[in-house]
Amino acid sequence: DCINYVIIGTGINVNMKQLPAELAKKATSLRLETGRIMRRSEIIALIMKKFEKNYQLFMENGDLRRLQEEYNNLLITREKEVRIIESQEEYDAYALGINEKGELLVRESDGTMKAISSGEISVRGIYGYA
């Protein structure tokens, strides 16, 4: 019933001038997009500023209601087939977005709706690397 810790993993290509051929059509870097070298410390500061603002919105209600629409609009897996990898099983489903608790809402192949609160969600092997 309670989440005590959340681990967030993010990868950002910052100053790469080029990417390996297998990633070049699927990924980019801030340098490639802007044409300029960027300071990682400034990028981290901007990310943390946004994180703190969003965390404050979360703390006001104790849920993600005020962030849910914006998050869903940016969600890479939304309205796509995904692979759900849980501790005891793996299956394909259709991702719909997150709910106010931050759970990923999916529709299984039989039409059953499910809220995923932990595990791995992958589009690898379905759409390539993402």
DAJO-V432113 format. One record per residue. N is the residue number from 0. PHI is phi in whole degrees, 0 to 359 (* if undefined). BURIAL is I if it has 24 or more other C-alpha atoms within 12 Angstrom, else O. Layout:
n: (N | N)
phi: (PHI | PHI)
burial: (BURIAL | BURIAL)
This chain:
n: (0 | 1 | 2 | 3 | 4 | 5 | 6 | 7 | 8 | 9 | 10 | 11 | 12 | 13 | 14 | 15 | 16 | 17 | 18 | 19 | 20 | 21 | 22 | 23 | 24 | 25 | 26 | 27 | 28 | 29 | 30 | 31 | 32 | 33 | 34 | 35 | 36 | 37 | 38 | 39 | 40 | 41 | 42 | 43 | 44 | 45 | 46 | 47 | 48 | 49 | 50 | 51 | 52 | 53 | 54 | 55 | 56 | 57 | 58 | 59 | 60 | 61 | 62 | 63 | 64 | 65 | 66 | 67 | 68 | 69 | 70 | 71 | 72 | 73 | 74 | 75 | 76 | 77 | 78 | 79 | 80 | 81 | 82 | 83 | 84 | 85 | 86 | 87 | 88 | 89 | 90 | 91 | 92 | 93 | 94 | 95 | 96 | 97 | 98 | 99 | 100 | 101 | 102 | 103 | 104 | 105 | 106 | 107 | 108 | 109 | 110 | 111 | 112 | 113 | 114 | 115 | 116 | 117 | 118 | 119 | 120 | 121 | 122 | 123 | 124 | 125 | 126 | 127 | 128 | 129)
phi: (* | 225 | 256 | 267 | 216 | 228 | 251 | 248 | 244 | 220 | 239 | 231 | 280 | 261 | 250 | 288 | 277 | 207 | 242 | 304 | 308 | 291 | 252 | 302 | 270 | 244 | 222 | 209 | 225 | 297 | 295 | 296 | 283 | 255 | 80 | 225 | 283 | 240 | 273 | 300 | 299 | 290 | 294 | 299 | 299 | 294 | 297 | 295 | 298 | 294 | 301 | 298 | 298 | 292 | 296 | 298 | 299 | 298 | 294 | 296 | 247 | 77 | 206 | 258 | 309 | 283 | 249 | 301 | 295 | 298 | 298 | 298 | 294 | 259 | 290 | 295 | 270 | 298 | 60 | 224 | 288 | 228 | 254 | 264 | 241 | 254 | 299 | 251 | 204 | 228 | 200 | 265 | 207 | 250 | 280 | 253 | 136 | 257 | 262 | 293 | 272 | 90 | 282 | 279 | 270 | 230 | 248 | 283 | 301 | 271 | 94 | 294 | 267 | 216 | 255 | 259 | 253 | 204 | 117 | 243 | 247 | 227 | 249 | 296 | 83 | 261 | 241 | 90 | 283 | 205)
burial: (O | O | O | O | O | O | O | O | O | O | O | O | O | I | O | O | O | O | O | O | O | O | O | O | O | O | O | I | I | O | O | O | O | O | O | O | O | O | O | O | O | O | O | O | O | O | O | O | O | O | O | O | O | O | O | O | O | O | O | O | O | O | O | I | O | O | I | O | O | O | O | I | O | O | O | O | I | I | O | I | I | I | I | I | O | O | O | O | O | O | O | I | I | I | I | I | I | I | I | O | I | I | I | I | I | I | I | O | O | O | O | O | O | O | I | I | O | O | O | O | I | I | I | O | O | O | O | O | O | O)
